[in-house]
Amino acid sequence: MIIVPQLIRTNWFLCGIVFVICLASVAPTIGAKGGILRPEITVKFVAVFIIFFNSGISLRSEDLTRALVQFKLHIFIQGWTFVIFPLVINLLVSLLKDGLFEKLLLQGLLVLGCMPPPVSSAVILTKSVSGNEAAAIFNSAVGSFLGIFITPSLILLNVGSAVDVPVSSIFVQLSLTVVLPLCVGQIIRRRHRMWLERNPIPFGTIGSAILLMIIYTTFCDTFSQAEIDLDFISFISIVFMIVILQCALLWMVFYITTRSWLNFHPKDTTAIMFCSTHKSLTLGIPIMKIVFSGDPGLSVITIPLLVYHPTQILLGGLLVPPLKEWMFSVGRKKYESELRTWHHGLDMYLIHGQVTVTNNGQECVEWTEFRLKVCQISHCKCSY
């Protein structure tokens, strides 16, 4: 009997995902737009503000500064988001156009590929995994700002419909909900750094709780879509295909970024996985309503994005524990490998090196920067 509560405490986030999805299926009107929770305000503005304020106050300034100059990582994420992802979707649509899928669904897939990354989910998931949160913040913000200009061009190129995005209002919204709270958090951290270090705040738990709220309201919106004109078989087929697509994209990104020639740190890999494969529902739905205004097939065209968004959050939440374990395993193997190398180097120097210092009857060699590092890591107590 004791094992069950302990298991729930250990895996409370995964249990929370299951609970909020079940709750959304039973009472979707509570968390849907216009419902009691008012997600169009509490999630779109308040939750996003808290997420980036949370990141700003918990991130060390030097980590954020270091992330700004990780140009290889930024190019990879933005290139995957706005180049590779649309190309993959175009290839998939070209393979499916002669199949059983409705043309409106395929059109919706093309539009999905043009969407920018979301501003919140990738950051929270990266933080939950203890990945490169600073890089996730930077690329989520930059990707959203770039999406204001790039997404309409991609839609025109892929779908053939021009769209006039309200640039100024979206720019102001992103500035107020992303840039402002991040800067405020950094200012507070610099002024009260010692207090924050003495009194640790559970920033990770706060972020995970906000993510559960986002998952709940997202699935409430999904379950409340009663006006979608699509048969059950087509709906199940598109859900199944999108799940496979996301799993394939996550695996591709993971496989590529873990190659030694790219030299990405495991923390970078987790940030890249979430930032480059996630798509924004907040910016996507308004753009779709503008592009396909008056189109009777709008409800069907939005289905791929409506399915993709909750799926990316659900898969991301399920990946948190294994990614954490993978990062720990990689770090442990790297440490053990370096320790073996240093011990071997110390042994070789003790045999062939020039002996200059003796401590407790144990011979040590002439210190170089490398040898000093060996002794420090190996807990050697030689005087130097």
Secondary structure, DSSP 8 states (H G I E B T S, - for coil): --HHHHHHHHTHHHHHHHHHHHHHHH-HHHHSTTSTT-HHHIIIIIIHHHHHHHHHHHS-HHHHHHHHT-HHHHHHHHHIIIIIHHHHHHHHHHHHTTSSS-HHHHHHHHHHHH----SSHHHHHHHHTT--HHHHHHHHHHHHHHHHHHHHHHHHHHT-------HHHHHHHHIIIIIHHHHHHHHHHHHSHHHHHHS---HHHHHHHHHHHHHHHHHHHHHT-TT----HHHHHHHHHHHHHHHHHHHHHHHHHHTSTTTT--HHHHHHHHHHHH---HHHHHHHHHHHTTT-TTHHHHTHHHHHHHHHHHHHHHHHHHHHHHHHHHHHHHHHHHHHHHHHHHHHHHHHHS-EEEEETTEEEE---HHHHHHHHHTT-----
